[in-house]
Amino acid sequence: DLSLKSHELKHQSYLPSQNRSRHKNLYLIYIPAPPPRQSPVTEQMEGAVEGSGEGPTEMTLDITSFRKPGEKTFTQRSRLFVGSLPPDIPEEEFKNLFSKYGNVNEVFINRERGFGFIRLETRTVAEIAKVELDGTILNNRPIRVRFATHGSALTVRNLLPVVTNELLEQVE
């Protein structure tokens, strides 16, 4: 069945808008929108159920095993922006979304504009949470999880190649 509904389509045009009038044979390519994502853990568990005939196995990870020795905790680098939040989400439910990733420090929700911020213990844990929760459906809408930007962040240029991010972080 080649019929596609308009809400399943993503429009792609490979010509800049100013050049379209010069090209008589303009082809539009329609790409079906991807289905909503589930977290990788859920997909693995479903695969285990289908392939082996057994139920999903429970896996427990100690979140502290993701912490590097001497790594700072609750830094700006572990702060996440969460967009497309339902306006009526309680703070406790927002925290519970991230509870499996360890301790939560800072929580802020702007219900009028539908976004929030949350600070997790380490950057590594925040990266895992971002990958697993981005696109998760919450009250019939996919949430967006990104790393939060900081208004007073510095941009440093013209450094020697031997200067690494790790060296710059030690300056903090």
Secondary structure as GFF3:
##gff-version 3
##sequence-region A 1 172
A	DSSP	three_ten_helix	6	8	.	.	.	ID=ss1
A	DSSP	beta_strand	9	12	.	.	.	ID=ss2
A	DSSP	three_ten_helix	17	22	.	.	.	ID=ss3
A	DSSP	beta_strand	29	32	.	.	.	ID=ss4
A	DSSP	alpha_helix	40	52	.	.	.	ID=ss5
A	DSSP	three_ten_helix	63	66	.	.	.	ID=ss6
A	DSSP	three_ten_helix	76	78	.	.	.	ID=ss7
A	DSSP	beta_strand	79	83	.	.	.	ID=ss8
A	DSSP	alpha_helix	91	97	.	.	.	ID=ss9
A	DSSP	three_ten_helix	99	101	.	.	.	ID=ss10
A	DSSP	beta_strand	104	110	.	.	.	ID=ss11
A	DSSP	beta_strand	115	120	.	.	.	ID=ss12
A	DSSP	alpha_helix	123	133	.	.	.	ID=ss13
A	DSSP	beta_strand	137	138	.	.	.	ID=ss14
A	DSSP	beta_strand	141	142	.	.	.	ID=ss15
A	DSSP	beta_strand	144	147	.	.	.	ID=ss16
A	DSSP	alpha_helix	165	171	.	.	.	ID=ss17
###
